[in-house]
Amino acid sequence: MSEAQGKTLWDRTVAWTIAIGERVLGPVERFIGRRSLVGDATFFPVERFPWVAHIEENWEVIREELEAVLQDREALPNFQDISKDQIEITDDDRWKTFFLYGYGFEAKLGVEMCPRTAALMREIPGMTTAMISILSPRKHILDHRGPYKGVLRYHLGLIVPEDATACRIRVGDDVRHWEEGESMIFDDTFNHEVWNETDETRVVLFVDVLRPLPSPESAINRAIVKMIGFSPFVLDARRNQEAWERRYLERRDGAEAAPVT
């Protein structure tokens, strides 16, 4: 089998997994919505999540490490280069990402470059994914929905345009905007889209956490999320992340080794 054929087969496997997952998880998601301890809504009061206050207290720590990462912003991967299914909602270089954790795997370079942020993420109960999301000026992320209702999405504003209301997110019929050092939590299985209608960059900390559920549903949900972590969909993203890390390190090490003239 040629390399091109192998990639095609893998891509088909990933697409097939996503399609099957959507069909199988549909009834599970409806049940989770009914059993959720925080309700079934678009946005949630952050006060219902005690860990949020600690993250907000340390937002400047996170931003300090972020600023070092952004010094080489052009080298950061586009979101669709890591998660190939994102090509349906973004196909340019104006939405970049920097992973720390993703469905049980550790992005070694991200943890190395942002150790204090990584330590904070490990303190969040039920954290499954953590990354930095970097949105360029005039970028629009098309309407889409997340893959699974068993997790909720957390955003912490790190760099927000001066005209904050012109940089916003719609979840269902509800619209919010980010503020630096402030949080929002929402259910990304409601259709949502994002606009940055300013000439400035927007950067947020992006975290997925297990949805609060009673027992035994919480254990079942945790098991489902763990299985998702071994799906071709996630394994493909992990492979892409690791490939990007190798390229980044080769580029960085090459630049450091280059003689000064």
N, C-alpha and C positions, 0 to 999 in steps of 0.2 A: 504494500500500500504506500503510495507517495505521501509526502508531507502534506500537500494540498488536500488530498483525499482524506487524510487523517484529521485535519482541521475541520473539514466539512462534516465528517462523521461526528466529531466532538460537538460542533456547533449544533447539529441536529439533536444530539443527545440532551444538550442543555435546554434547547427549545422544547423538546418533548417533556422533560422533567417539569419545566415551568407550567406547561399546559395541563399535565396530569395533576400537579400540585394544586392549581387553581380549582380544578373540578373536585378533588378529594377534600380540600380544606374548606370549601364553601359552607357545608352544613356545620363543620366544627366552628367556623367563625361566627355563625349566627348564634350558636350555643354560648360561645365565649362572651359575645355582646350582652346576652341576657344575664350571665352569671358574674360579670365584671363588678368588682368591689368599688370601682370609681364611676360606674355607669357607662353608658354607650353614647358618647358625645364627640363633637369635633375637637374642641379644646377643653382642657381640664384645669381647674384651679391648682396652681403650683403648690399651694399650701397643703394639699393633700399628699404631698410627697416630701417627707421630712429631710431627705438627703439634698434637696435642691438648695437649701440655705447654705450648706457647707460649700457647694460648688460655686455659688455666687460670691461667697466671701473670698474665694480664691481666683476670681475671674481674671484679675490682673496678672497673676502667676501664669495662667494659661495664655494670656495675650502676649506676655513677654517671650515665652517659648515660641509662640506663633510667629512673632516678628522675625525671629532668626530663620525660621523655615521660609518665610516670604522673601528673604533676600535672594533666593534662587527660584522665584515663583515660576518662571517660564519652564523650568525643568520638571515641575510637578505634573502628575498625570491628569488628563481629562477624565471626568467621571466615567464616560463610556469606554475608556481604554481599560478600566478595571472591571466594571460591571457592564458587560456587553449589551444587556437588554436595555440600558439607558439610551442607546442609539435612537430609540423611538421618540425620545423627548428632547434630546440634545445631540447635535452633530458637529459642534465647533469646539474651539479651545477656550471658551469663556466660562466654563464651569469646571473648576479643578478641585481635586480632593487630596487629602493626606491622611491615610489610615493609621490608626493605632491598634484597633481590635475589630474583628469581623466574624460574628457567629462562631466564637470559640477559638479562632486562631489569632495569633499575635503578629502584627506587622513589626518585624524586628527593627527596621530602620526608624519607623515612627516612634517606637518606645525609646530607642537610643537617642533620638534627637529631641524628644519632649518627655524626659523622664518624670518630671513633677506632674505634668498633665496626666501621664499614664498612671501614676500612682493614685491620683484623684479618681480616675475612671474606675480603677479596681475597687474603690470604696463604694461605688454606686450599687445598691442591691439589684441584682437581676440584670446587670449590664450585659448586653450581647454584642453590640457594635458601637465603636467610638471613632470619630474621624473629624477632620476639619473640612468644612465646605466653603469654597471660595468662589464668589459670584462676581463676574466682571461687570463693568458699566454697560447698561442697555441690554442686559441679558434677560431673556424670557424662557423659563422652563415650562414646557407644555403640560397641559392637564394630564394627570396620571394618578395611579393609586399604588399603595404599598402591597407587598406580597402576602402579609399574614397579620391578622388582627390580634394575635397573642402577644404582640409587643406594642409599646407606645413610643412615640418619637419625642425626644427632648432637644430643644435648641437653646443655646446661650449666645447672646449677641457679643461679639468680640470687636469687630470693626463695622460700624454702621454709618451709612451716608448721612450728611448733615440734614438733608431733607428726608427724614426717616420714613415718613408716610408714603413717599414715592418708591420705597423699596419694601414690598409687602408679600404676604402669602395668603392665599385663599384656601381654606379647607372646607369642603362642602359649600355652604352659603355664607360662611363666616370669614371675615378678612381681618388680619392682624399685621402689625409691623414690628420689627425688632428694635430694641434699645440696648446700648452697650451695658454689659454687666447684668442684664435682666434675662429671665427665662420664659419659655413657653413650652407646653406639653400638649401634643395633639395625637389623634388617631389617623395615621397616614393611609388607612384603607378607605377613608373617604376621599373621593377625587379631590386633588389639590393641584395648584399651580403657583408659580413664583414669578414676580416681576422685579427687576432693578431698573427703574426708569430714571436713574441718575447718572452722573459722570464719575461716580466714585465706586470703589469696590466694597462689597459686603462680605464679611466673613463671620461664620457661626461655628460653634462647637455643635456637633451633630451626634446624638447618642440614641440608641434603641435600648429600651429596658423591658423586662417581662411585665406584662399587664398584671396588676394585682387581682388575684382570684382566690376563692375559698378552696379548702381541701375537699376532695382529692383533685379538683380541676387544675389547681396550680401545678401539681406534680405531672399531670398529663400534658399540660402546656409546656412545661420545661422539657419533657421528653420529645415533644414535637419540634421544639426549637433546636434541640440537640440533633435530631434527625435532619432537619433542614441544613445544619452545618456540615453534614456529610453528603449533601446532594450535589450533583454535577453543577448546578447553578452557582453554589457557593465555592466549590472546588475550582471552578473556572476562574472566578474572581480572585481566589487566593493565588492561583498560578499566574495570573496577569500581574497581581501585586508584586509577587516575588521576582518576576521578570523585570518589572520596572525598577525595583530596588537594585538589582544587579547592574542595570544600565546606569542608574544614578551614581552608584558607588564607583563604577568604572570611570565615569565622566569626572567625578569629584577627585578620585585618586590620581587620574591622569593630569588634571589641572594642577594638583598640588606638587606632582613630580616634575612638571614642566620647568625647564631652566628659565631664570629671569634674565631678560636681555635688555 
